[in-house]
Amino acid sequence: MKMRWFGFAALACLLAAASAVFAQNPDITGIAHVAYRVSNLDKELDFLHKLGYEESFAFQNKEGKTSEVFVKINDTQFFEVYPQTEPAQELGWMHICYESGDLNALYKTLVAHGLTPRPVEKAGAGNLISSLKDPEGRVTEFTQYMPGSKHTLDRGKHLGANRVADAIAGVSLPEPDMAVAEKFYASGLGFATRQTQMGVRVQVTGKPMPWLILRSASGSAKPVLVFQVADTAAALKQLQAAGLNPEQHGRRILVSDPDGNLIAFMQTRMR
């Protein structure tokens, strides 16, 4: 089945030209994780294993059932996967979480920018965490990795040797109201933004990656998680050998998880 995309050619050009250093919120250092709720946890984990990613750790509820799984992309980036436990729970994208080197300082900055984040607290994995909602009601999280946390203790472990990609390049987010969305990321979160052919490019840090692309779309459109790869041909071969059904569009490849969430792998010219 043909997958919908969001302007591959424009995004490829944007990535190829991404070499500038941007002014940025200094308290945010990257993307820590992206979270999904899935209809079948075993099938989702099998899909991620086929991409070369390994399970780092998991949590269980009072009944002893798995309630949350962290799958490792690299030492600071993860997939956070939740099983659907009630039919009313919406499947798919749940939230993005940004990493901070000083979450308490970031909290003060967000409040000063007119936002209302939840107070900083320690999460179950042992890291500091805060959150708020974006203009579309999607949760946006912030975390600071702490000594002794499950994430920190797992550094150097569960780094799959056959990962198709080892870092998140960016996320394409659908936005019904582009002006409101850009204001949230620029004036609220303090990210550098600029207009592009395909939407608004948002810099998460002062480096070219990771980034967000805010694209004009209806509320039914889904976010797309994007990874950068050095060799599209090698990535395509690996995905096919894993039994997946990737779609190739030049230097770009799309795969979908069992619930139809899209993941893109893109090759760019390194300068």
N, C-alpha and C positions, 0 to 999 in steps of 0.2 A: 504494500500500500504506500502510495506516494506521501512523503512527509512534507509538511509545510515549513518553510524557512522564512527568514526575516531580512533578506537582502544580502545574500552571500557576497556578491561582487563588491558592494560598498564596504562591507565589513573587512574583506580581505585587503582592500586598498587602505583602509583606516589602520589596520594592524601593521601592514608593511611600512607605513610612514611613522609609526609610533616610536619616536626616539627622544622627544623633548622631555624635560623635567618640569613638573607642574608644582605650583604652590599648593599646599595641602594641609589638612588637619593633622598636626604632628602627633596627636594622641592615638591615631588609628594607623596600624602597621600592616594590615592586610585583611584577607578573608580567612576566617578560621574554619567555618564549615557552612554547608548548605544542608537543609533538612527536608526530608520527604516523608509523607505518610503513604504506606503501600498496602495493597489489598492482600498480598501474600508475601510474608517476610522471607520465607525460604527461597522463593523464586527471585525476589529482588537481590538477595545476597548472592545467589548463583550467578545472576547477571553481572553484578559488580566483580565477582571472582573472575568471570570471563574477561573483564577489562583489566585484570591483573592486580586488583586491589584486595587487600586482606583485612579481615576483621581485627580490630584493635582490642576492644572490650565491649561489654554489654551490661545492661541492667535488667533485673527481674522485678516483677511486682510481688505483692503479698502472696499471690497464688502460685508463685514460682514460674510464671510465664514471662518470656522475654518481652520487655516493654520498650526497649531502646537499644540500638546497636550503633557503634561508632566504627566506620570502615575507613581505613587510612589512605589518604592520598599522598601526603608527605608528613614530616614531623610536626607541622603546624596547621595542616589542612585535612579536613575529614568530611565524609558523608555521614550525616546523622539520620538514621532510618527508624521510623516508628511503624509498628503494625497497626492496621485499622482494628479497633476493638468494638466499635459500634457502627451500625449502618449509616447513621447520620453524619459521621466524621467524613469530611471531604478528603479525597485522595489527591496525591500529587504534592506540588511545592508547598512547603510550610513557611520556611523563613531562611534568611541569610544571616550569618553571624560574623561580625567584624572583630578582628583581634586588636587589642589595645595594649600598649606598654604601661599605661597608667590609667586604669579604669576610673578611679576616683577623680582624677583630673579631667578625664573625658566627660564624666557625668556633670561636672560643674560647667564645662563648656557648653554642653547640650542644653542645660537649663538656662544659661546665659543667652543662648540663641532662641529661646522661647519654646523649647520642646519640654515634654514632661516624661522623661524616662523613669522607669521603676528604680527604687533605691538599689544601690550596689549590695549584693549578697553573695554568699558562697554557695555554689551549686553542688549537686551530688557527686560530681567527678572531682571536686576539690578546687575548682577555679572560681574566680570572681565573675559575676555576670550581672548584666542589666539589660533592659529591653524597652522598646516603645513600638508604636505602630506607625506605618507610613500613611500617606493620604488615602491609599486604597484599602486600608485596614489590615495590611500584611504585617506580620511581626518582623521587627528588625532587632537583632540581638547584638550585644557587645560582650566580649569576654577578655579576661586577662589570665594567661596561663600562670599557674602558681607552682612553686616548688612542692614536690610530693603529690601533685595531682595525678590522676590516671593518665592524662595526656602527657604530662612531663615525664613520668616514669616509663612511658612507652617509647620514648625517643630512641631512634636507632633500631627499633623493632618493627615487625610487620610491614616492612617496606618491600612490597612484592617486586621480585626481580623482573617480572614480565608486565609491569604497568604500561599501558598504552601511552599514558602521559603522566607526568609527575608533579604538575602544578596547575591550579585553576588560572586560566587566562582572563576570564571574565564571565559576566552573566548578562543576557539580554532580557530586559524586563518590559512587559507590556504596560502601557500607561494610557488610560482613557483621557486624562487631562494632563497634557505635557507641561503646561505652564506651572501648574500646582506641583507636579512631580519635580521639576527642575528647581523650584524654590525650596522644596524640602531638602534636596541633596546639597544645594549650594549654600543657602542661608541657614538651614537647620543643621545638617551634618558637617558643613564646612568643606565640602569636596569641591575641587576645581571642575568646572563644566564648560563645554563648548558645543556649539551647533555643528552637526555633520550632515551629510547627505541623507543618512538613514535615521537620524534622530539626535538625541543629546548624548554626547560621550561624557562619562563621569569618571574621574580618576580617583581611585581608592587611596593611593599613596602617591608619593612624588616620583615613582617609577612608572614606566610604560604599562606594566601589568601589576596587579589585576585592575580591571576596569568594569564599568557597567555601561550598557547601552540602553537608554530609555527610548522605546519605540512606541509610536502611536498605534494603539490597538484596543479592541473591545475587551470587556471584562472576562470573556471566555477564553482569550488567548493565554498561553502558558509561558512562563519563563524558560529560557534555554541556557543550559550550563555549557560553557565553552572551554576547551583545553587546547593548548598549543602543542603541536608535535613537530619534530625535526624532519620527518620523512612520511609523507602521506601514503606512499606506496607500501611502506613497511607496516604502517598502522592498519591500512586496509587489509593486507594479507593476514595480520594477526587477528583482526576482528572476524574475518571469514573463517580462519582456522578454528576459532573459538565457537563456531556454529551460529554466529549472529548474522543479521541481514543488513549490513551497512549500505547506505546510499552514498555514492561519490559524486561530488560536484566540483570537478577540477581539483584544487588543492584542499577541498573541504569534504569531510565525511560526517554523516549523521547516523546515529543509532538511537533506538528508543528502548526504554526499559519495559518490563511486562505490563506496566500501567499506561504506557504511551508517553512518558516524560522524555523529552529530547535532550541528547547530549551530542555536542559537536566537537570534532577534532579538526584543527586547522593548521596548515603549514604556512609559515611566513618566511620571507627572506630576511635572514639575520645580517645586520650591517656592522 
